[in-house]
Amino acid sequence: FITVRNGDSRYLDIVAEGNEKVLRARLADAEFFYNEDLKDKMDDKVEELSAVVFHEKLGSLRQKVERIIRLSESIAECLGYSKEEIALVKRAAFLAKADLGSRAVYEFPELQGVMGAYYASAAGEDEQAAQAIREHYQPRFAGDELPQSRAGIVVALADRLDSMTGFFSLDMIPSGSQDPYALRRAASGCAQIMARHNLPLRLAGILPLAFELIAKDAA
């Protein structure tokens, strides 16, 4: 590892030793959380999301998961996926947010999706589903990688379309100075994914379902 500090070269051995102690402790925490999380079934972690609020007017994270599943299925059908691929997409969509209730992600939020992929692999899930769990958050920022797997592409689009539809339906539209729910980034992500993969997908055919699903869950 590399650390940067102010000052001169005196006592670097003491500084290095101190950093090593901190790093070892954090890695030990991560190992503990990971091993504890492996004791839980991913399906159970998904159901626990019923107690986690996505937004007070848009229901729980479990409800969002169900919307993502429905949207993913619809998108996959529009793209001509086979029945087997659609089943894989739906499973990936179901598990996509499972790690949000994990100990590791609670402690290291930036690992959401990454830990979900590891847990899915450890649980014996299809590796394509595990890859889709990791990829559905991509792109996270400008210049980030885009999802490459067919399942990851679909779930990434479904997740973003659900968020955009939900917040726009509540009139929570980004302004020139505020975008608290990162809707511009979500829209940009959708555009990049569709353009890069040249997807023959008309959003006009998907958005009515997205609004219908939101209307059922909106408070």
Wavefront OBJ file of the C-alpha trace (Angstrom):
o trace
v 0.000 0.000 0.000
v 0.993 3.629 -0.375
v 0.443 6.480 2.052
v 1.146 10.183 1.677
v 1.995 12.501 4.545
v 3.282 15.985 5.158
v 6.713 16.485 6.641
v 10.210 15.226 6.044
v 11.729 11.752 6.022
v 12.269 11.441 9.762
v 10.626 8.542 11.606
v 9.228 6.985 8.439
v 9.569 3.538 10.003
v 7.256 4.567 12.837
v 4.774 6.114 10.399
v 4.788 2.963 8.262
v 4.262 0.754 11.312
v 1.293 2.852 12.418
v -0.316 2.650 9.004
v 0.239 -1.089 8.874
v -1.599 -1.520 12.184
v -4.574 0.467 10.920
v -4.669 -1.409 7.626
v -4.455 -4.809 9.316
v -7.380 -3.880 11.548
v -9.521 -2.798 8.606
v -8.694 -5.944 6.659
v -9.519 -8.056 9.702
v -12.880 -6.283 9.968
v -13.576 -6.906 6.297
v -12.711 -10.596 6.600
v -14.978 -10.960 9.627
v -17.912 -9.217 7.937
v -17.452 -11.282 4.780
v -17.419 -14.592 6.644
v -20.456 -13.600 8.709
v -22.362 -12.546 5.584
v -21.682 -15.910 3.958
v -23.774 -17.520 6.696
v -26.882 -15.738 5.410
v -28.937 -16.825 2.408
v -29.140 -14.183 -0.302
v -32.864 -14.750 -0.761
v -33.385 -13.953 2.920
v -31.335 -10.765 2.572
v -33.613 -9.669 -0.264
v -36.724 -10.173 1.869
v -35.130 -8.166 4.682
v -35.102 -5.184 2.326
v -38.835 -4.839 3.071
v -37.760 -3.050 6.240
v -35.464 -0.633 4.378
v -37.022 2.522 2.917
v -35.969 3.419 -0.619
v -37.898 6.677 -0.395
v -40.801 7.528 1.865
v -43.071 8.088 -1.141
v -41.721 5.255 -3.301
v -41.832 2.349 -0.909
v -39.190 -0.008 0.370
v -36.082 -1.355 -1.302
v -37.881 -4.687 -1.587
v -40.600 -3.000 -3.625
v -37.941 -1.397 -5.798
v -36.414 -4.827 -6.368
v -39.757 -6.130 -7.573
v -40.092 -3.200 -9.964
v -36.583 -3.828 -11.293
v -37.489 -7.475 -11.911
v -40.594 -6.522 -13.898
v -38.771 -3.869 -15.906
v -35.823 -6.173 -16.561
v -38.136 -8.849 -17.890
v -39.870 -6.361 -20.180
v -36.579 -4.926 -21.475
v -35.158 -8.403 -22.089
v -38.269 -9.362 -24.053
v -38.007 -6.209 -26.155
v -34.380 -7.082 -26.918
v -35.338 -10.574 -28.050
v -33.687 -12.515 -25.216
v -34.409 -16.230 -24.995
v -36.502 -17.718 -22.177
v -33.329 -18.971 -20.515
v -31.730 -15.522 -20.693
v -34.858 -13.867 -19.328
v -34.882 -16.276 -16.383
v -31.233 -15.402 -15.713
v -31.979 -11.671 -15.967
v -34.847 -11.968 -13.486
v -32.670 -13.858 -11.012
v -29.928 -11.247 -11.299
v -32.487 -8.470 -10.809
v -33.864 -10.232 -7.725
v -30.409 -10.482 -6.156
v -29.053 -7.122 -7.357
v -29.682 -5.271 -4.079
v -29.254 -8.215 -1.680
v -25.865 -7.041 -0.437
v -27.297 -3.708 0.763
v -28.299 -5.529 3.936
v -24.903 -7.149 4.393
v -22.443 -6.309 7.138
v -19.636 -5.675 4.656
v -21.564 -3.116 2.615
v -22.852 -1.434 5.769
v -19.223 -0.908 6.792
v -17.879 -0.295 3.258
v -20.763 1.257 1.226
v -18.586 1.732 -1.844
v -18.509 -2.072 -2.246
v -22.206 -2.442 -3.052
v -22.547 -4.663 -6.084
v -18.991 -5.894 -5.694
v -19.799 -7.829 -2.525
v -23.105 -8.972 -4.007
v -21.215 -10.605 -6.863
v -18.864 -12.371 -4.446
v -21.754 -13.593 -2.294
v -23.655 -14.841 -5.347
v -20.624 -16.785 -6.561
v -20.071 -18.275 -3.102
v -23.732 -19.295 -2.971
v -23.448 -21.172 -6.275
v -25.457 -18.723 -8.368
v -24.846 -18.588 -12.113
v -21.653 -16.626 -12.780
v -23.489 -14.517 -15.355
v -25.936 -13.475 -12.647
v -23.051 -12.651 -10.326
v -21.455 -10.540 -13.047
v -24.744 -8.721 -13.634
v -25.015 -7.891 -9.920
v -21.596 -6.259 -10.055
v -22.238 -4.501 -13.367
v -25.695 -3.078 -12.744
v -24.212 -0.117 -10.861
v -22.017 0.768 -13.854
v -21.262 3.405 -14.932
v -20.830 4.844 -11.447
v -19.086 8.020 -12.647
v -17.884 9.752 -15.803
v -15.456 7.541 -17.668
v -16.375 4.418 -15.710
v -16.730 1.052 -17.415
v -20.131 0.091 -18.811
v -21.863 -3.236 -18.150
v -20.812 -5.816 -20.729
v -22.913 -8.896 -19.969
v -26.376 -9.161 -21.486
v -27.952 -9.560 -18.062
v -25.927 -6.703 -16.592
v -26.992 -4.345 -19.376
v -30.676 -5.040 -18.790
v -30.621 -4.802 -14.987
v -28.551 -1.597 -15.141
v -31.145 0.005 -17.405
v -34.072 -1.225 -15.313
v -32.591 0.093 -12.067
v -31.987 3.556 -13.524
v -35.319 3.789 -15.300
v -37.137 2.908 -12.097
v -35.329 5.633 -10.150
v -35.821 8.273 -12.823
v -39.497 7.428 -13.271
v -40.118 7.429 -9.539
v -38.496 10.741 -8.726
v -39.788 12.510 -11.813
v -43.310 11.325 -10.968
v -42.886 13.064 -7.597
v -41.764 16.226 -9.419
v -38.262 15.839 -7.969
v -36.613 17.105 -11.127
v -32.942 18.109 -11.156
v -32.247 21.823 -11.334
v -29.196 23.647 -12.560
v -27.613 23.471 -9.111
v -29.228 20.464 -7.423
v -29.517 16.796 -8.295
v -29.676 14.976 -4.930
v -30.785 11.665 -6.438
v -28.193 11.677 -9.239
v -30.856 11.537 -11.941
v -28.632 13.208 -14.527
v -26.032 10.511 -13.962
v -28.727 7.845 -14.252
v -29.984 9.289 -17.531
v -26.452 9.622 -18.858
v -25.760 6.024 -17.875
v -28.817 4.794 -19.772
v -27.832 6.798 -22.847
v -24.247 5.504 -22.756
v -25.315 1.888 -22.344
v -27.864 2.057 -25.149
v -25.542 3.908 -27.517
v -22.422 1.826 -26.840
v -24.266 -1.470 -27.284
v -26.462 -0.159 -30.087
v -29.588 -1.492 -28.394
v -32.769 -1.620 -30.514
v -34.833 -0.436 -27.557
v -37.575 2.194 -27.563
v -38.001 3.696 -24.114
v -41.506 4.766 -25.088
v -42.434 1.105 -24.917
v -40.913 0.636 -21.431
v -41.804 3.835 -19.585
v -45.582 3.181 -19.335
v -44.830 0.008 -17.376
v -42.334 1.881 -15.204
v -44.950 4.519 -14.324
v -47.575 1.815 -13.718
v -45.307 0.022 -11.266
v -44.414 3.266 -9.496
v -48.100 4.211 -9.171
v -48.789 0.966 -7.301
v -46.036 1.552 -4.747
v -46.142 5.339 -4.389
v -47.553 6.526 -1.066
l 1 2 3 4 5 6 7 8 9 10 11 12 13 14 15 16 17 18 19 20 21 22 23 24 25 26 27 28 29 30 31 32 33 34 35 36 37 38 39 40 41 42 43 44 45 46 47 48 49 50 51 52 53 54 55 56 57 58 59 60 61 62 63 64 65 66 67 68 69 70 71 72 73 74 75 76 77 78 79 80 81 82 83 84 85 86 87 88 89 90 91 92 93 94 95 96 97 98 99 100 101 102 103 104 105 106 107 108 109 110 111 112 113 114 115 116 117 118 119 120 121 122 123 124 125 126 127 128 129 130 131 132 133 134 135 136 137 138 139 140 141 142 143 144 145 146 147 148 149 150 151 152 153 154 155 156 157 158 159 160 161 162 163 164 165 166 167 168 169 170 171 172 173 174 175 176 177 178 179 180 181 182 183 184 185 186 187 188 189 190 191 192 193 194 195 196 197 198 199 200 201 202 203 204 205 206 207 208 209 210 211 212 213 214 215 216 217 218 219
